[in-house]
Amino acid sequence: MDIAPDEFYNVTFVYQKNGETQYFGINTVESRYRIPPGIFQLQPDRGSFQWRVVVRQNTSGQRGKLDGPPISPESDLHTFVWR
C-alpha cells in the first residue's frame, strides 16, 4: 500500500511480561519494518508478540517528526513468536 507524502505507518507491538500487558511502537514511512534483534531482551511471556498497523496523517508541522491522527482503521492483530 502506498501512502501520501503527509502520511505514515504507526506500528504497535503488544506483549505480556509477568502477566502484565506491555506496549511499544514505531512510526515509519517505510512499508517494511525489520524487527531489531534487541526485542528478544524484552523477554515476553512465552516469547509471543502481537502487532498491528494504522495509517496516520502527519500534522506535526515539524521536520522529521511523525505525529497525527489515524486516517485508516487499525489492521487485524497479528502474532509472532520469538525463539
Gaussian input, Z-matrix of N, CA and C with variables (Angstrom, degrees):
# hf/3-21g

backbone

0 1
 N
 C     1     B1
 C     2     B2     1     A1
 N     3     B3     2     A2     1     D1
 C     4     B4     3     A3     2     D2
 C     5     B5     4     A4     3     D3
 N     6     B6     5     A5     4     D4
 C     7     B7     6     A6     5     D5
 C     8     B8     7     A7     6     D6
 N     9     B9     8     A8     7     D7
 C    10    B10     9     A9     8     D8
 C    11    B11    10    A10     9     D9
 N    12    B12    11    A11    10    D10
 C    13    B13    12    A12    11    D11
 C    14    B14    13    A13    12    D12
 N    15    B15    14    A14    13    D13
 C    16    B16    15    A15    14    D14
 C    17    B17    16    A16    15    D15
 N    18    B18    17    A17    16    D16
 C    19    B19    18    A18    17    D17
 C    20    B20    19    A19    18    D18
 N    21    B21    20    A20    19    D19
 C    22    B22    21    A21    20    D20
 C    23    B23    22    A22    21    D21
 N    24    B24    23    A23    22    D22
 C    25    B25    24    A24    23    D23
 C    26    B26    25    A25    24    D24
 N    27    B27    26    A26    25    D25
 C    28    B28    27    A27    26    D26
 C    29    B29    28    A28    27    D27
 N    30    B30    29    A29    28    D28
 C    31    B31    30    A30    29    D29
 C    32    B32    31    A31    30    D30
 N    33    B33    32    A32    31    D31
 C    34    B34    33    A33    32    D32
 C    35    B35    34    A34    33    D33
 N    36    B36    35    A35    34    D34
 C    37    B37    36    A36    35    D35
 C    38    B38    37    A37    36    D36
 N    39    B39    38    A38    37    D37
 C    40    B40    39    A39    38    D38
 C    41    B41    40    A40    39    D39
 N    42    B42    41    A41    40    D40
 C    43    B43    42    A42    41    D41
 C    44    B44    43    A43    42    D42
 N    45    B45    44    A44    43    D43
 C    46    B46    45    A45    44    D44
 C    47    B47    46    A46    45    D45
 N    48    B48    47    A47    46    D46
 C    49    B49    48    A48    47    D47
 C    50    B50    49    A49    48    D48
 N    51    B51    50    A50    49    D49
 C    52    B52    51    A51    50    D50
 C    53    B53    52    A52    51    D51
 N    54    B54    53    A53    52    D52
 C    55    B55    54    A54    53    D53
 C    56    B56    55    A55    54    D54
 N    57    B57    56    A56    55    D55
 C    58    B58    57    A57    56    D56
 C    59    B59    58    A58    57    D57
 N    60    B60    59    A59    58    D58
 C    61    B61    60    A60    59    D59
 C    62    B62    61    A61    60    D60
 N    63    B63    62    A62    61    D61
 C    64    B64    63    A63    62    D62
 C    65    B65    64    A64    63    D63
 N    66    B66    65    A65    64    D64
 C    67    B67    66    A66    65    D65
 C    68    B68    67    A67    66    D66
 N    69    B69    68    A68    67    D67
 C    70    B70    69    A69    68    D68
 C    71    B71    70    A70    69    D69
 N    72    B72    71    A71    70    D70
 C    73    B73    72    A72    71    D71
 C    74    B74    73    A73    72    D72
 N    75    B75    74    A74    73    D73
 C    76    B76    75    A75    74    D74
 C    77    B77    76    A76    75    D75
 N    78    B78    77    A77    76    D76
 C    79    B79    78    A78    77    D77
 C    80    B80    79    A79    78    D78
 N    81    B81    80    A80    79    D79
 C    82    B82    81    A81    80    D80
 C    83    B83    82    A82    81    D81
 N    84    B84    83    A83    82    D82
 C    85    B85    84    A84    83    D83
 C    86    B86    85    A85    84    D84
 N    87    B87    86    A86    85    D85
 C    88    B88    87    A87    86    D86
 C    89    B89    88    A88    87    D87
 N    90    B90    89    A89    88    D88
 C    91    B91    90    A90    89    D89
 C    92    B92    91    A91    90    D90
 N    93    B93    92    A92    91    D91
 C    94    B94    93    A93    92    D92
 C    95    B95    94    A94    93    D93
 N    96    B96    95    A95    94    D94
 C    97    B97    96    A96    95    D95
 C    98    B98    97    A97    96    D96
 N    99    B99    98    A98    97    D97
 C   100   B100    99    A99    98    D98
 C   101   B101   100   A100    99    D99
 N   102   B102   101   A101   100   D100
 C   103   B103   102   A102   101   D101
 C   104   B104   103   A103   102   D102
 N   105   B105   104   A104   103   D103
 C   106   B106   105   A105   104   D104
 C   107   B107   106   A106   105   D105
 N   108   B108   107   A107   106   D106
 C   109   B109   108   A108   107   D107
 C   110   B110   109   A109   108   D108
 N   111   B111   110   A110   109   D109
 C   112   B112   111   A111   110   D110
 C   113   B113   112   A112   111   D111
 N   114   B114   113   A113   112   D112
 C   115   B115   114   A114   113   D113
 C   116   B116   115   A115   114   D114
 N   117   B117   116   A116   115   D115
 C   118   B118   117   A117   116   D116
 C   119   B119   118   A118   117   D117
 N   120   B120   119   A119   118   D118
 C   121   B121   120   A120   119   D119
 C   122   B122   121   A121   120   D120
 N   123   B123   122   A122   121   D121
 C   124   B124   123   A123   122   D122
 C   125   B125   124   A124   123   D123
 N   126   B126   125   A125   124   D124
 C   127   B127   126   A126   125   D125
 C   128   B128   127   A127   126   D126
 N   129   B129   128   A128   127   D127
 C   130   B130   129   A129   128   D128
 C   131   B131   130   A130   129   D129
 N   132   B132   131   A131   130   D130
 C   133   B133   132   A132   131   D131
 C   134   B134   133   A133   132   D132
 N   135   B135   134   A134   133   D133
 C   136   B136   135   A135   134   D134
 C   137   B137   136   A136   135   D135
 N   138   B138   137   A137   136   D136
 C   139   B139   138   A138   137   D137
 C   140   B140   139   A139   138   D138
 N   141   B141   140   A140   139   D139
 C   142   B142   141   A141   140   D140
 C   143   B143   142   A142   141   D141
 N   144   B144   143   A143   142   D142
 C   145   B145   144   A144   143   D143
 C   146   B146   145   A145   144   D144
 N   147   B147   146   A146   145   D145
 C   148   B148   147   A147   146   D146
 C   149   B149   148   A148   147   D147
 N   150   B150   149   A149   148   D148
 C   151   B151   150   A150   149   D149
 C   152   B152   151   A151   150   D150
 N   153   B153   152   A152   151   D151
 C   154   B154   153   A153   152   D152
 C   155   B155   154   A154   153   D153
 N   156   B156   155   A155   154   D154
 C   157   B157   156   A156   155   D155
 C   158   B158   157   A157   156   D156
 N   159   B159   158   A158   157   D157
 C   160   B160   159   A159   158   D158
 C   161   B161   160   A160   159   D159
 N   162   B162   161   A161   160   D160
 C   163   B163   162   A162   161   D161
 C   164   B164   163   A163   162   D162
 N   165   B165   164   A164   163   D163
 C   166   B166   165   A165   164   D164
 C   167   B167   166   A166   165   D165
 N   168   B168   167   A167   166   D166
 C   169   B169   168   A168   167   D167
 C   170   B170   169   A169   168   D168
 N   171   B171   170   A170   169   D169
 C   172   B172   171   A171   170   D170
 C   173   B173   172   A172   171   D171
 N   174   B174   173   A173   172   D172
 C   175   B175   174   A174   173   D173
 C   176   B176   175   A175   174   D174
 N   177   B177   176   A176   175   D175
 C   178   B178   177   A177   176   D176
 C   179   B179   178   A178   177   D177
 N   180   B180   179   A179   178   D178
 C   181   B181   180   A180   179   D179
 C   182   B182   181   A181   180   D180
 N   183   B183   182   A182   181   D181
 C   184   B184   183   A183   182   D182
 C   185   B185   184   A184   183   D183
 N   186   B186   185   A185   184   D184
 C   187   B187   186   A186   185   D185
 C   188   B188   187   A187   186   D186
 N   189   B189   188   A188   187   D187
 C   190   B190   189   A189   188   D188
 C   191   B191   190   A190   189   D189
 N   192   B192   191   A191   190   D190
 C   193   B193   192   A192   191   D191
 C   194   B194   193   A193   192   D192
 N   195   B195   194   A194   193   D193
 C   196   B196   195   A195   194   D194
 C   197   B197   196   A196   195   D195
 N   198   B198   197   A197   196   D196
 C   199   B199   198   A198   197   D197
 C   200   B200   199   A199   198   D198
 N   201   B201   200   A200   199   D199
 C   202   B202   201   A201   200   D200
 C   203   B203   202   A202   201   D201
 N   204   B204   203   A203   202   D202
 C   205   B205   204   A204   203   D203
 C   206   B206   205   A205   204   D204
 N   207   B207   206   A206   205   D205
 C   208   B208   207   A207   206   D206
 C   209   B209   208   A208   207   D207
 N   210   B210   209   A209   208   D208
 C   211   B211   210   A210   209   D209
 C   212   B212   211   A211   210   D210
 N   213   B213   212   A212   211   D211
 C   214   B214   213   A213   212   D212
 C   215   B215   214   A214   213   D213
 N   216   B216   215   A215   214   D214
 C   217   B217   216   A216   215   D215
 C   218   B218   217   A217   216   D216
 N   219   B219   218   A218   217   D217
 C   220   B220   219   A219   218   D218
 C   221   B221   220   A220   219   D219
 N   222   B222   221   A221   220   D220
 C   223   B223   222   A222   221   D221
 C   224   B224   223   A223   222   D222
 N   225   B225   224   A224   223   D223
 C   226   B226   225   A225   224   D224
 C   227   B227   226   A226   225   D225
 N   228   B228   227   A227   226   D226
 C   229   B229   228   A228   227   D227
 C   230   B230   229   A229   228   D228
 N   231   B231   230   A230   229   D229
 C   232   B232   231   A231   230   D230
 C   233   B233   232   A232   231   D231
 N   234   B234   233   A233   232   D232
 C   235   B235   234   A234   233   D233
 C   236   B236   235   A235   234   D234
 N   237   B237   236   A236   235   D235
 C   238   B238   237   A237   236   D236
 C   239   B239   238   A238   237   D237
 N   240   B240   239   A239   238   D238
 C   241   B241   240   A240   239   D239
 C   242   B242   241   A241   240   D240
 N   243   B243   242   A242   241   D241
 C   244   B244   243   A243   242   D242
 C   245   B245   244   A244   243   D243
 N   246   B246   245   A245   244   D244
 C   247   B247   246   A246   245   D245
 C   248   B248   247   A247   246   D246

   B1=1.4412
   B2=1.5269
   B3=1.3118
   B4=1.4589
   B5=1.5194
   B6=1.3152
   B7=1.4621
   B8=1.5280
   B9=1.3112
   B10=1.4594
   B11=1.5302
   B12=1.3287
   B13=1.4694
   B14=1.5294
   B15=1.3321
   B16=1.4683
   B17=1.5249
   B18=1.3264
   B19=1.4666
   B20=1.5274
   B21=1.3365
   B22=1.4596
   B23=1.5170
   B24=1.3248
   B25=1.4558
   B26=1.5254
   B27=1.3072
   B28=1.4615
   B29=1.5241
   B30=1.3299
   B31=1.4613
   B32=1.5177
   B33=1.3175
   B34=1.4619
   B35=1.5220
   B36=1.3129
   B37=1.4596
   B38=1.5245
   B39=1.3221
   B40=1.4604
   B41=1.5263
   B42=1.3258
   B43=1.4624
   B44=1.5225
   B45=1.3133
   B46=1.4614
   B47=1.5243
   B48=1.3186
   B49=1.4694
   B50=1.5163
   B51=1.3258
   B52=1.4627
   B53=1.5273
   B54=1.3344
   B55=1.4623
   B56=1.5209
   B57=1.3447
   B58=1.4622
   B59=1.5231
   B60=1.3307
   B61=1.4544
   B62=1.5216
   B63=1.3289
   B64=1.4632
   B65=1.5278
   B66=1.3238
   B67=1.4588
   B68=1.5185
   B69=1.3164
   B70=1.4558
   B71=1.5193
   B72=1.2988
   B73=1.4513
   B74=1.5079
   B75=1.3147
   B76=1.4588
   B77=1.5230
   B78=1.3111
   B79=1.4560
   B80=1.5131
   B81=1.3266
   B82=1.4601
   B83=1.5177
   B84=1.3088
   B85=1.4625
   B86=1.5218
   B87=1.3182
   B88=1.4626
   B89=1.5357
   B90=1.3246
   B91=1.4653
   B92=1.5235
   B93=1.3408
   B94=1.4648
   B95=1.5197
   B96=1.3212
   B97=1.4598
   B98=1.5112
   B99=1.3039
   B100=1.4647
   B101=1.5185
   B102=1.3008
   B103=1.4618
   B104=1.5282
   B105=1.3215
   B106=1.4688
   B107=1.5238
   B108=1.3380
   B109=1.4703
   B110=1.5218
   B111=1.3203
   B112=1.4576
   B113=1.5133
   B114=1.3202
   B115=1.4737
   B116=1.5341
   B117=1.3202
   B118=1.4630
   B119=1.5209
   B120=1.3256
   B121=1.4634
   B122=1.5250
   B123=1.3264
   B124=1.4635
   B125=1.5225
   B126=1.3293
   B127=1.4621
   B128=1.5219
   B129=1.3252
   B130=1.4629
   B131=1.5224
   B132=1.3207
   B133=1.4587
   B134=1.5293
   B135=1.3020
   B136=1.4670
   B137=1.5296
   B138=1.3226
   B139=1.4642
   B140=1.5120
   B141=1.3252
   B142=1.4620
   B143=1.5255
   B144=1.3321
   B145=1.4577
   B146=1.5268
   B147=1.3123
   B148=1.4551
   B149=1.5234
   B150=1.3305
   B151=1.4591
   B152=1.5208
   B153=1.3370
   B154=1.4579
   B155=1.5232
   B156=1.3245
   B157=1.4630
   B158=1.5178
   B159=1.3299
   B160=1.4554
   B161=1.5318
   B162=1.3270
   B163=1.4696
   B164=1.5205
   B165=1.3308
   B166=1.4656
   B167=1.5288
   B168=1.3082
   B169=1.4656
   B170=1.5204
   B171=1.3272
   B172=1.4604
   B173=1.5275
   B174=1.3085
   B175=1.4606
   B176=1.5264
   B177=1.3341
   B178=1.4706
   B179=1.5263
   B180=1.3140
   B181=1.4529
   B182=1.5149
   B183=1.3306
   B184=1.4647
   B185=1.5233
   B186=1.2982
   B187=1.4620
   B188=1.5382
   B189=1.3062
   B190=1.4507
   B191=1.5164
   B192=1.3180
   B193=1.4670
   B194=1.5216
   B195=1.3241
   B196=1.4592
   B197=1.5113
   B198=1.3189
   B199=1.4573
   B200=1.5162
   B201=1.3115
   B202=1.4459
   B203=1.5091
   B204=1.3298
   B205=1.4578
   B206=1.5295
   B207=1.3343
   B208=1.4611
   B209=1.5277
   B210=1.3387
   B211=1.4617
   B212=1.5271
   B213=1.3240
   B214=1.4660
   B215=1.5174
   B216=1.3115
   B217=1.4665
   B218=1.5342
   B219=1.3223
   B220=1.4622
   B221=1.5201
   B222=1.3187
   B223=1.4589
   B224=1.5226
   B225=1.3142
   B226=1.4545
   B227=1.5226
   B228=1.3019
   B229=1.4577
   B230=1.5408
   B231=1.3269
   B232=1.4625
   B233=1.5238
   B234=1.3294
   B235=1.4554
   B236=1.5274
   B237=1.3318
   B238=1.4520
   B239=1.5217
   B240=1.3231
   B241=1.4645
   B242=1.5121
   B243=1.3261
   B244=1.4590
   B245=1.5169
   B246=1.3209
   B247=1.4784
   B248=1.5021
   A1=108.71
   A2=116.69
   A3=120.81
   A4=108.88
   A5=115.07
   A6=120.12
   A7=108.98
   A8=116.19
   A9=122.56
   A10=109.86
   A11=117.00
   A12=119.66
   A13=114.48
   A14=117.89
   A15=120.26
   A16=112.50
   A17=116.90
   A18=121.73
   A19=110.05
   A20=115.96
   A21=121.23
   A22=109.54
   A23=115.58
   A24=122.32
   A25=108.97
   A26=116.46
   A27=122.31
   A28=106.38
   A29=116.65
   A30=122.49
   A31=107.56
   A32=116.88
   A33=122.24
   A34=109.42
   A35=115.75
   A36=122.17
   A37=107.93
   A38=116.09
   A39=123.07
   A40=107.28
   A41=116.35
   A42=119.11
   A43=109.28
   A44=114.86
   A45=121.82
   A46=108.65
   A47=115.46
   A48=120.42
   A49=106.89
   A50=115.45
   A51=121.84
   A52=110.42
   A53=115.89
   A54=121.42
   A55=114.77
   A56=118.43
   A57=121.20
   A58=110.55
   A59=117.08
   A60=121.93
   A61=110.57
   A62=115.64
   A63=123.39
   A64=108.65
   A65=117.31
   A66=122.41
   A67=110.24
   A68=116.29
   A69=121.47
   A70=107.20
   A71=116.77
   A72=118.80
   A73=112.76
   A74=114.32
   A75=121.71
   A76=108.58
   A77=115.08
   A78=122.08
   A79=107.10
   A80=117.16
   A81=120.68
   A82=110.71
   A83=115.83
   A84=120.85
   A85=110.22
   A86=116.71
   A87=121.73
   A88=110.58
   A89=116.42
   A90=119.88
   A91=112.45
   A92=116.94
   A93=122.04
   A94=108.49
   A95=115.13
   A96=120.04
   A97=108.27
   A98=116.69
   A99=121.36
   A100=107.68
   A101=115.50
   A102=120.66
   A103=108.94
   A104=117.45
   A105=119.58
   A106=111.34
   A107=117.12
   A108=120.49
   A109=112.95
   A110=118.28
   A111=121.79
   A112=114.34
   A113=117.15
   A114=120.22
   A115=110.44
   A116=116.33
   A117=120.05
   A118=111.05
   A119=117.56
   A120=121.80
   A121=112.85
   A122=117.78
   A123=120.64
   A124=111.66
   A125=116.57
   A126=124.26
   A127=113.57
   A128=116.83
   A129=118.96
   A130=110.73
   A131=115.37
   A132=120.34
   A133=108.24
   A134=116.90
   A135=124.01
   A136=113.74
   A137=119.39
   A138=122.40
   A139=114.40
   A140=117.39
   A141=122.37
   A142=112.25
   A143=115.26
   A144=122.84
   A145=109.22
   A146=116.60
   A147=121.95
   A148=107.13
   A149=116.64
   A150=119.80
   A151=109.99
   A152=114.41
   A153=121.72
   A154=108.43
   A155=115.78
   A156=121.85
   A157=109.29
   A158=115.73
   A159=122.18
   A160=106.77
   A161=116.29
   A162=120.60
   A163=107.55
   A164=115.16
   A165=121.26
   A166=109.28
   A167=115.15
   A168=120.73
   A169=108.60
   A170=116.13
   A171=120.16
   A172=109.58
   A173=115.90
   A174=121.59
   A175=111.34
   A176=117.37
   A177=120.74
   A178=112.30
   A179=117.64
   A180=120.01
   A181=113.54
   A182=117.68
   A183=121.66
   A184=109.30
   A185=116.51
   A186=121.22
   A187=110.23
   A188=115.21
   A189=120.54
   A190=115.28
   A191=118.12
   A192=120.69
   A193=109.01
   A194=116.23
   A195=122.09
   A196=109.35
   A197=116.29
   A198=120.96
   A199=108.42
   A200=116.80
   A201=119.89
   A202=112.47
   A203=115.99
   A204=121.32
   A205=113.09
   A206=116.77
   A207=119.74
   A208=110.18
   A209=115.01
   A210=120.13
   A211=111.37
   A212=116.27
   A213=121.29
   A214=108.06
   A215=116.72
   A216=118.02
   A217=109.28
   A218=116.92
   A219=120.09
   A220=108.97
   A221=115.88
   A222=119.92
   A223=109.66
   A224=115.59
   A225=119.85
   A226=108.50
   A227=116.29
   A228=121.80
   A229=107.67
   A230=116.22
   A231=122.12
   A232=108.65
   A233=116.92
   A234=121.45
   A235=110.74
   A236=116.07
   A237=120.78
   A238=107.95
   A239=115.79
   A240=122.00
   A241=107.95
   A242=116.66
   A243=122.43
   A244=108.22
   A245=116.85
   A246=121.02
   A247=110.53
   D1=125.37
   D2=175.76
   D3=-84.52
   D4=145.34
   D5=176.97
   D6=-117.23
   D7=157.70
   D8=179.52
   D9=-73.33
   D10=161.78
   D11=179.88
   D12=-59.09
   D13=-23.73
   D14=179.60
   D15=-101.61
   D16=22.92
   D17=179.48
   D18=-121.58
   D19=160.63
   D20=175.94
   D21=-152.30
   D22=163.27
   D23=176.57
   D24=-94.23
   D25=136.16
   D26=171.90
   D27=-112.83
   D28=114.13
   D29=-178.75
   D30=-105.60
   D31=125.13
   D32=179.98
   D33=-114.18
   D34=130.35
   D35=175.83
   D36=-107.34
   D37=139.18
   D38=-178.50
   D39=-129.00
   D40=134.32
   D41=177.00
   D42=-151.33
   D43=163.82
   D44=177.46
   D45=-105.37
   D46=133.10
   D47=174.29
   D48=-134.91
   D49=121.79
   D50=-176.16
   D51=54.32
   D52=36.66
   D53=176.59
   D54=78.99
   D55=1.67
   D56=-179.81
   D57=-109.09
   D58=140.06
   D59=179.84
   D60=-74.50
   D61=129.77
   D62=179.28
   D63=-121.17
   D64=149.40
   D65=179.70
   D66=-131.91
   D67=147.66
   D68=163.83
   D69=-153.08
   D70=159.29
   D71=-176.82
   D72=-154.22
   D73=170.08
   D74=176.90
   D75=-137.47
   D76=153.75
   D77=171.44
   D78=-113.90
   D79=135.92
   D80=-177.99
   D81=-152.99
   D82=154.69
   D83=173.18
   D84=-99.19
   D85=-5.09
   D86=179.80
   D87=-82.75
   D88=144.76
   D89=179.86
   D90=-84.11
   D91=-1.64
   D92=176.32
   D93=-128.83
   D94=149.74
   D95=177.67
   D96=-139.45
   D97=125.89
   D98=177.02
   D99=-95.21
   D100=122.05
   D101=-178.44
   D102=-70.06
   D103=126.69
   D104=-178.43
   D105=-68.27
   D106=142.86
   D107=-179.76
   D108=-55.96
   D109=-29.04
   D110=-179.01
   D111=-62.41
   D112=-14.24
   D113=179.95
   D114=-60.05
   D115=-28.55
   D116=179.34
   D117=-60.14
   D118=-31.02
   D119=-177.98
   D120=-68.63
   D121=-13.06
   D122=176.80
   D123=-68.92
   D124=-19.77
   D125=176.41
   D126=49.35
   D127=61.77
   D128=176.83
   D129=-68.76
   D130=155.09
   D131=174.62
   D132=-57.31
   D133=128.95
   D134=178.77
   D135=59.18
   D136=12.71
   D137=178.11
   D138=69.23
   D139=14.26
   D140=-172.75
   D141=-95.21
   D142=128.92
   D143=175.08
   D144=-121.06
   D145=148.67
   D146=170.14
   D147=-118.58
   D148=154.79
   D149=179.75
   D150=-149.44
   D151=155.64
   D152=176.52
   D153=-150.80
   D154=161.99
   D155=-176.73
   D156=-131.12
   D157=145.46
   D158=172.10
   D159=-139.68
   D160=144.02
   D161=175.07
   D162=-89.86
   D163=134.99
   D164=179.11
   D165=-124.49
   D166=154.75
   D167=175.46
   D168=-94.75
   D169=130.59
   D170=-178.67
   D171=-79.96
   D172=111.00
   D173=179.27
   D174=-117.47
   D175=14.25
   D176=-175.45
   D177=-66.94
   D178=-34.09
   D179=-177.82
   D180=75.22
   D181=0.71
   D182=-179.80
   D183=-109.98
   D184=130.01
   D185=-179.72
   D186=-59.36
   D187=130.13
   D188=177.92
   D189=82.71
   D190=-6.04
   D191=179.51
   D192=-104.04
   D193=128.37
   D194=178.47
   D195=-107.52
   D196=113.81
   D197=-179.79
   D198=-158.11
   D199=139.26
   D200=177.47
   D201=162.14
   D202=177.92
   D203=-174.05
   D204=-78.36
   D205=154.34
   D206=175.42
   D207=-67.36
   D208=142.85
   D209=176.33
   D210=-124.56
   D211=6.47
   D212=175.18
   D213=-136.65
   D214=160.25
   D215=171.84
   D216=-67.81
   D217=155.91
   D218=173.94
   D219=-67.29
   D220=145.71
   D221=175.17
   D222=-68.25
   D223=170.92
   D224=170.51
   D225=-61.24
   D226=158.23
   D227=176.64
   D228=-83.07
   D229=124.98
   D230=-179.41
   D231=-110.22
   D232=159.08
   D233=-177.13
   D234=-129.11
   D235=142.25
   D236=167.90
   D237=-140.35
   D238=155.79
   D239=-179.67
   D240=-117.71
   D241=126.22
   D242=178.37
   D243=-90.23
   D244=119.54
   D245=-178.87
   D246=-124.39

